[in-house]
Amino acid sequence: MGRELVYRGYDDFVLSQDRSCSEAMLRGSEPILGRKDDNKRKVMIFIAVPVGATLIFAACAIIIFIRRRMKRRTAYEIANTAGDISNVDSLHYDFSSIRAATIDFTDANKLGQGGFGAVYIRTQGKLQTGEEIAVKRLSKDSGQGNLEFKNEVLLVAKLQHRNLVKLLGFSMEGTERVLIYEFVENASLDQFIFDPVKRSQLDWDKRYKIIRGIAKGLLYLHEDSRLKIIHRDLKASNILLDVDMNPKIADFGMARLFKQDETQGNTRKIVGTYGYMSPEYAMHGKYSDKSDVFSFGVLVLEILSGQRNVCIQKEENGESLLTLAWKKWREGTSSNVIDPVLRNGTGSERDMVRCIHIGLLCVQENAAKRPTMASVAVMLSSSTMSLTVPSQPAFYLSRRYGPLDSKDSYSSEVRTGGSQGSSSVNDVSVTKICPR
């Protein structure tokens, strides 16, 4: 009996000891597991923070690199148009001298006002060249930034041709941006051919000389100069006329340089003047020398007809000039498109109709079917060379358009839109109304 009690007591003791040890082990295991979880969290945080920081730093570095590369590419493109701007420092003038030469930009010396600013003539004081000058002062809200300004300075400073306007200098001081050109006595082409009175001063010989001169200037830009330039904003208001009515292509703010092996460029920002823009450029942002050829074709038809491409008389049902010219050519009545001033003059109607034919070849919808300016120059110099049959022109429309008043002789107008007569800047998803 006593032995059983002893055994039972021993068993109870052992059992109680086992239970105590088990509880103690369980209690002791809790802080051990907690320490392991904390350590894991610390390790994960220790790893995640630097990894995350590295990723953020890498992303920022990539963004900065891309932006710098884009800036460098833009700078490279500009620099390659005519070298670094430091190379044209000799053309830089103090703004104070320009202000004095124009008598503080007084309205009495203003030649005209356009979308990018006012143009003034020098009336007193002398610049280094001693030449008569026209001063284009960019307005602060003109939309033409430093890129376009430098682009024009660098391009025009290196281009020398009798049918290109000559840049004599520039000035940059604070927010002031000024371009100094040779003074061209007869302002711009649009002020003659679209004026019911002044157009009588342009007989057929003068208009033909203007057409050939523009063609020679474009040919120089596309093929004959050491730089291949696409103007991208060729229009009547950007053709200046000297005292002998020789044409000079002006405003290179929107021009682009092409490499020797480059044939086409692309852009998401469409700039230029609607009515002169080729369809592939207006709708897809693709531009090439054939874009300028299209603009030239529009100019030829405007010079022959004395009417704007986007403003045809009501009796023609508001049709565009391209539509009217194509319709009359198909009917064999192209002479009906010719300006009455020319029809009543002494010029050869046959030569005028031939120029309409050349203009239609230049405005064909398919860029590949348009001639090069070299071919156009040959066509214009030979009255016996046979011409191919043109296809239907681009923008073959029959709609009513409102007149556009274009008076800016020395500036470019950033315009495009969904229909002729509207004007906006097509910057992908941003549309701004820019009244003329």
WOBELHU-V979707 format. One record per residue. N is the residue number from 1. RES is the residue in three letters. PHI is phi in whole degrees, -180 to 180 (none if undefined). Layout:
BEGIN
N | RES | PHI
N | RES | PHI
END
This chain:
BEGIN
1 | MET | none
2 | GLY | -62
3 | ARG | -68
4 | GLU | -63
5 | LEU | -63
6 | VAL | -63
7 | TYR | -62
8 | ARG | -64
9 | GLY | -65
10 | TYR | -67
11 | ASP | -62
12 | ASP | -63
13 | PHE | -65
14 | VAL | -63
15 | LEU | -63
16 | SER | -66
17 | GLN | -66
18 | ASP | -63
19 | ARG | -65
20 | SER | -65
21 | CYS | -66
22 | SER | -63
23 | GLU | -64
24 | ALA | -64
25 | MET | -66
26 | LEU | -65
27 | ARG | -65
28 | GLY | -74
29 | SER | -76
30 | GLU | -63
31 | PRO | -65
32 | ILE | -69
33 | LEU | -65
34 | GLY | -61
35 | ARG | -65
36 | LYS | -66
37 | ASP | -63
38 | ASP | -61
39 | ASN | -64
40 | LYS | -64
41 | ARG | -61
42 | LYS | -62
43 | VAL | -65
44 | MET | -64
45 | ILE | -64
46 | PHE | -61
47 | ILE | -81
48 | ALA | -67
49 | VAL | -61
50 | PRO | -66
51 | VAL | -65
52 | GLY | -62
53 | ALA | -62
54 | THR | -64
55 | LEU | -64
56 | ILE | -63
57 | PHE | -62
58 | ALA | -65
59 | ALA | -63
60 | CYS | -62
61 | ALA | -63
62 | ILE | -65
63 | ILE | -61
64 | ILE | -63
65 | PHE | -63
66 | ILE | -64
67 | ARG | -64
68 | ARG | -65
69 | ARG | -66
70 | MET | -64
71 | LYS | -64
72 | ARG | -65
73 | ARG | -65
74 | THR | -62
75 | ALA | -63
76 | TYR | -64
77 | GLU | -63
78 | ILE | -66
79 | ALA | -61
80 | ASN | -75
81 | THR | -67
82 | ALA | -163
83 | GLY | 91
84 | ASP | -64
85 | ILE | -62
86 | SER | -65
87 | ASN | -74
88 | VAL | -115
89 | ASP | -60
90 | SER | -66
91 | LEU | -92
92 | HIS | -83
93 | TYR | -121
94 | ASP | -69
95 | PHE | -63
96 | SER | -63
97 | SER | -69
98 | ILE | -69
99 | ARG | -60
100 | ALA | -68
101 | ALA | -65
102 | THR | -101
103 | ILE | 52
104 | ASP | 58
105 | PHE | 53
106 | THR | -69
107 | ASP | -63
108 | ALA | -64
109 | ASN | -101
110 | LYS | -80
111 | LEU | -88
112 | GLY | -177
113 | GLN | -133
114 | GLY | -133
115 | GLY | -63
116 | PHE | -104
117 | GLY | 142
118 | ALA | -101
119 | VAL | -119
120 | TYR | -124
121 | ILE | -110
122 | ARG | -75
123 | THR | -118
124 | GLN | -154
125 | GLY | 79
126 | LYS | -126
127 | LEU | -91
128 | GLN | -61
129 | THR | -78
130 | GLY | 73
131 | GLU | -89
132 | GLU | -69
133 | ILE | -131
134 | ALA | -120
135 | VAL | -111
136 | LYS | -101
137 | ARG | -102
138 | LEU | -72
139 | SER | -75
140 | LYS | -67
141 | ASP | -110
142 | SER | -73
143 | GLY | 92
144 | GLN | -92
145 | GLY | -92
146 | ASN | -61
147 | LEU | -61
148 | GLU | -65
149 | PHE | -62
150 | LYS | -65
151 | ASN | -59
152 | GLU | -68
153 | VAL | -60
154 | LEU | -68
155 | LEU | -70
156 | VAL | -67
157 | ALA | -63
158 | LYS | -101
159 | LEU | -97
160 | GLN | -127
161 | HIS | -157
162 | ARG | -65
163 | ASN | -103
164 | LEU | -122
165 | VAL | -65
166 | LYS | -94
167 | LEU | -88
168 | LEU | -97
169 | GLY | 177
170 | PHE | -154
171 | SER | -146
172 | MET | -131
173 | GLU | -148
174 | GLY | 63
175 | THR | -93
176 | GLU | -82
177 | ARG | -132
178 | VAL | -131
179 | LEU | -115
180 | ILE | -116
181 | TYR | -112
182 | GLU | -62
183 | PHE | -78
184 | VAL | -110
185 | GLU | -60
186 | ASN | -103
187 | ALA | 56
188 | SER | -110
189 | LEU | -61
190 | ASP | -64
191 | GLN | -75
192 | PHE | -107
193 | ILE | -71
194 | PHE | -100
195 | ASP | -99
196 | PRO | -62
197 | VAL | -97
198 | LYS | -68
199 | ARG | -63
200 | SER | -68
201 | GLN | -76
202 | LEU | -106
203 | ASP | -78
204 | TRP | -65
205 | ASP | -60
206 | LYS | -69
207 | ARG | -67
208 | TYR | -67
209 | LYS | -64
210 | ILE | -66
211 | ILE | -61
212 | ARG | -66
213 | GLY | -65
214 | ILE | -62
215 | ALA | -61
216 | LYS | -66
217 | GLY | -63
218 | LEU | -67
219 | LEU | -61
220 | TYR | -61
221 | LEU | -65
222 | HIS | -80
223 | GLU | -133
224 | ASP | -92
225 | SER | -84
226 | ARG | -73
227 | LEU | -112
228 | LYS | -93
229 | ILE | -114
230 | ILE | -105
231 | HIS | -70
232 | ARG | 73
233 | ASP | -145
234 | LEU | -77
235 | LYS | -160
236 | ALA | -62
237 | SER | -75
238 | ASN | -103
239 | ILE | -112
240 | LEU | -96
241 | LEU | -120
242 | ASP | -83
243 | VAL | -63
244 | ASP | -99
245 | MET | 65
246 | ASN | -80
247 | PRO | -81
248 | LYS | -135
249 | ILE | -73
250 | ALA | -124
251 | ASP | 63
252 | PHE | -109
253 | GLY | -63
254 | MET | -103
255 | ALA | -69
256 | ARG | -132
257 | LEU | -90
258 | PHE | -111
259 | LYS | -73
260 | GLN | -61
261 | ASP | -97
262 | GLU | -96
263 | THR | -118
264 | GLN | -151
265 | GLY | -122
266 | ASN | -132
267 | THR | -148
268 | ARG | -94
269 | LYS | -107
270 | ILE | -85
271 | VAL | -127
272 | GLY | 137
273 | THR | -120
274 | TYR | -65
275 | GLY | 107
276 | TYR | -111
277 | MET | -81
278 | SER | -70
279 | PRO | -64
280 | GLU | -68
281 | TYR | -83
282 | ALA | -64
283 | MET | -101
284 | HIS | -126
285 | GLY | 74
286 | LYS | -96
287 | TYR | -132
288 | SER | -159
289 | ASP | -63
290 | LYS | -71
291 | SER | -68
292 | ASP | -67
293 | VAL | -63
294 | PHE | -60
295 | SER | -60
296 | PHE | -62
297 | GLY | -60
298 | VAL | -62
299 | LEU | -60
300 | VAL | -59
301 | LEU | -66
302 | GLU | -68
303 | ILE | -65
304 | LEU | -71
305 | SER | -93
306 | GLY | 75
307 | GLN | -130
308 | ARG | -75
309 | ASN | -63
310 | VAL | -104
311 | CYS | -146
312 | ILE | -108
313 | GLN | -57
314 | LYS | -60
315 | GLU | -66
316 | GLU | -98
317 | ASN | 62
318 | GLY | 68
319 | GLU | -71
320 | SER | -71
321 | LEU | -63
322 | LEU | -63
323 | THR | -63
324 | LEU | -63
325 | ALA | -62
326 | TRP | -65
327 | LYS | -63
328 | LYS | -67
329 | TRP | -66
330 | ARG | -63
331 | GLU | -82
332 | GLY | 78
333 | THR | -122
334 | SER | -60
335 | SER | -63
336 | ASN | -71
337 | VAL | -84
338 | ILE | -67
339 | ASP | -55
340 | PRO | -54
341 | VAL | -60
342 | LEU | -78
343 | ARG | -62
344 | ASN | -90
345 | GLY | -92
346 | THR | -102
347 | GLY | -72
348 | SER | -79
349 | GLU | -64
350 | ARG | -63
351 | ASP | -67
352 | MET | -66
353 | VAL | -64
354 | ARG | -63
355 | CYS | -66
356 | ILE | -63
357 | HIS | -59
358 | ILE | -63
359 | GLY | -60
360 | LEU | -67
361 | LEU | -64
362 | CYS | -78
363 | VAL | -106
364 | GLN | -64
365 | GLU | -64
366 | ASN | -81
367 | ALA | -59
368 | ALA | -65
369 | LYS | -86
370 | ARG | -75
371 | PRO | -74
372 | THR | -79
373 | MET | -67
374 | ALA | -65
375 | SER | -67
376 | VAL | -62
377 | ALA | -60
378 | VAL | -67
379 | MET | -59
380 | LEU | -74
381 | SER | -88
382 | SER | -126
383 | SER | -89
384 | THR | -105
385 | MET | -65
386 | SER | -73
387 | LEU | -108
388 | THR | -73
389 | VAL | -82
390 | PRO | -75
391 | SER | -91
392 | GLN | -59
393 | PRO | -70
394 | ALA | -70
395 | PHE | 55
396 | TYR | -76
397 | LEU | -128
398 | SER | -137
399 | ARG | -143
400 | ARG | -93
401 | TYR | -123
402 | GLY | -87
403 | PRO | -70
404 | LEU | -112
405 | ASP | -95
406 | SER | -109
407 | LYS | -127
408 | ASP | -89
409 | SER | -80
410 | TYR | -124
411 | SER | -136
412 | SER | -106
413 | GLU | -120
414 | VAL | -86
415 | ARG | -145
416 | THR | -168
417 | GLY | 172
418 | GLY | -79
419 | SER | -146
420 | GLN | -66
421 | GLY | 108
422 | SER | -95
423 | SER | -141
424 | SER | -157
425 | VAL | -95
426 | ASN | -91
427 | ASP | -114
428 | VAL | 63
429 | SER | -106
430 | VAL | -107
431 | THR | -122
432 | LYS | -125
433 | ILE | -80
434 | CYS | -123
435 | PRO | -65
436 | ARG | -81
END
